[in-house]
Each structure stands twice: as C-alpha cells, then as structure tokens.
Amino acid sequence: MPIKVLKNEGTELRLRIIGESHSTLQLFRSRLNDSKDVEYANYFQKHPDLDEPELYVRCVKGKKAEKVFRNLCTGINKEFSGLKL
C-alpha cells in the first residue's frame, strides 16, 4: 500500500493512501478515533474514480501523529498476521 505524506507537522498528519478502498480507510479512522492519543481522525475522497483518498489525523497535545499512526499500523499488522484460514 503506497502512502504519500502530504503533511507531517507534530500533532497533525495527512496522508494520501494509494489504491485502497473505504474498508481500509474506515479501519484506520475507527481505530484512530478509539485511541486516547487522537483528538480527531477522518478520511476524505473527492471523486471515487479520479482521486486517491486522504487520511487526516490530529493528536492531542504532546503526541506525535506519525508515531501514533505507525503504532496503529504495527498493531493491525500483528492482529491480521495471526489469522488462520
């Protein structure tokens, strides 16, 4: 999943998630909003066929958004790597 960093300024992070659907972005959004370190998280997609979705994260004071996002990705990776079919 290619990710382009559009903004990374301390408590704020905006990413363009290339080639992903609402399912992936909804997973990120809901998990981020459940975190006590996150003040606000949402994703936006201008045009579903023309534009790649963007994820925006704003953390509480004193927390770095990039670190919170990386920790979330690590946790999701561990959770899904344990699945057995």
N, C-alpha and C positions, 0 to 999 in steps of 0.2 A: 504494500500500500504506500505509494509515494505521497509525501507530505511536503507542502511548500509553506515555509514560515512567512507570514505576512506582517506580523507584529509580535515582538517579544520584549516587553518592557516591564520587567519586575512582576507586578501582580496581574498584568494583562498579557494574554496570548491569543493570537488569531492565526488560524491555520487553514490552508486550502487542502482538503482531503481528496486526492485524485482517484477516480474510478470506484468510489464507494457509494452505497445506497443509503436510504433513510434508516435502514435497520442498524447499520454500523454506527451512524451518527447519533441515533436515538440511544444506543447503548452507552456511548461516550457521554452524551448530555445527561442522561438519568443518573449514571454513576457519579459524574462530577457534581451534580446538584445535591446528591446524597452526602457528599463529603463536607465535613465541618470546616475544611480549609477553603472552600469555594463559596464566594458570595453570589455568583451568577454564572451560568453556562447555558449556551444555546447554539443552535446551528441554523444556517441560512442557505437557501439555494435560490438564486434569482430565476433562472429558467432551467427546468429539469433536463432539457435536451442540449442546451448550449453552454451552461455554466457548471463548473465543479462546486460542490458545497463547501462552505466555510464554517469552521467551528470557532466560537469565541468563548474564552474563559477569563473571568475576573475573580481573583482570590482575595481573601481577607488580608488586611494589613499585616505585613511581616512574613507572608508566604509567597514563594516564587511559583508562578503559574506553570512554568516549564517543568519544574521538579514535581509538582502535583500531577501534571499530565503524564510524565514519564512513569511515576509510581503507579498511576492508574493502569497504564498500558502493561506494566510488568505484572500487576495483579490479574488482569484479564487474561494475559498470556498463560499464567500459571493455572488459572481456572479452566481454560479450554484445553490446555495440554493434558490435563488429567482425564479428559473424556475418553471413554472406551465404547466403541460401537460393536 
